[in-house]
Amino acid sequence: MSFRDHRTISSILNNLCVALLRCLSNELYVHYGSKKVRKVHLDEHPLQLQLRFLQELGHSNPYRMQLEGLSEDLPALFKFVAGKKQSLQP
C-alpha cells in the first residue's frame, strides 16, 4: 500500500470519526498523559490531533508515525475517551 493510499484511508477515517462524534450522545475527550483532558470539538479531526501529538514528540517519518499510532503504549500518553467529563476524572 502506498503513502497515497494511506492518505485516502486517513481521510475516510477522519470523516468517519467526525460523523461518529456527531452521533454520540456523550462527548469525546482527548487525554494528554494523566494531566490534561479537553473536549474534542466537532470541527476537529481526532487522527489529526494524534498526528500533531506525535509530531510534537519529534516524529516526522509518516510510516513511523503510523506504527506509533498503533502502539499499545500510546494510550498511556494520548487517548480518546467518550463519556461525560465528570465520569472521566481519575
C-alpha positions in Angstrom: 0.0 0.0 0.0 1.4 3.4 -1.0 1.6 6.5 1.2 -1.1 8.0 -1.1 -3.4 5.1 -0.2 -2.8 5.7 3.5 -3.7 9.4 3.0 -7.0 8.3 1.4 -7.7 5.8 4.2 -6.8 8.5 6.8 -9.2 11.0 5.2 -12.0 8.4 5.3 -11.3 7.6 8.9 -11.2 11.3 9.8 -14.6 11.8 8.2 -15.9 8.7 10.0 -14.6 9.9 13.4 -16.3 13.3 12.9 -19.6 11.6 11.9 -19.5 9.3 14.9 -18.7 12.2 17.2 -21.8 14.0 16.0 -23.9 10.9 16.7 -22.7 10.2 20.2 -24.9 11.4 23.0 -21.8 11.6 25.1 -18.9 13.8 24.3 -15.4 12.9 23.1 -12.4 13.9 25.2 -8.7 13.7 24.5 -6.3 12.8 27.3 -2.7 14.0 27.1 -0.9 11.8 29.6 -2.6 11.8 33.0 -2.6 15.6 33.3 -4.6 17.4 30.6 -8.1 16.5 29.5 -10.0 18.5 27.0 -13.1 18.2 24.9 -12.7 17.4 21.2 -14.7 19.9 19.2 -16.9 18.9 16.2 -14.6 20.8 13.7 -11.5 18.8 15.0 -10.3 15.6 13.4 -9.1 13.0 16.0 -6.5 11.5 13.7 -5.1 14.9 13.0 -4.9 15.5 16.8 -2.9 12.3 17.2 -0.6 13.2 14.3 0.1 16.6 15.8 0.8 15.0 19.2 3.3 12.5 17.6 4.9 15.4 15.7 5.4 17.3 18.9 7.2 14.2 20.3 9.6 14.6 17.4 8.3 12.1 14.9 8.5 13.2 11.2 8.5 9.9 9.2 4.9 9.1 8.1 5.5 5.3 8.3 7.0 5.6 11.8 4.0 7.7 12.9 1.6 5.1 11.7 3.4 2.4 13.7 3.4 4.6 16.8 -0.3 5.3 16.3 -0.9 1.6 16.5 1.4 1.1 19.6 -0.2 -0.4 22.7 1.9 2.1 24.7 0.3 5.2 23.1 -2.8 5.3 25.4 -0.5 6.0 28.3 0.4 9.3 26.6 -2.5 10.1 24.4 -6.0 8.7 24.1 -9.7 9.5 23.3 -12.5 8.7 25.8 -16.2 9.1 25.2 -18.4 10.0 28.1 -19.3 12.7 30.5 -16.4 14.8 31.8 -17.1 14.3 35.5 -17.1 10.5 35.0 -13.7 10.7 33.2 -11.7 12.2 36.1 -9.4 9.7 38.0 
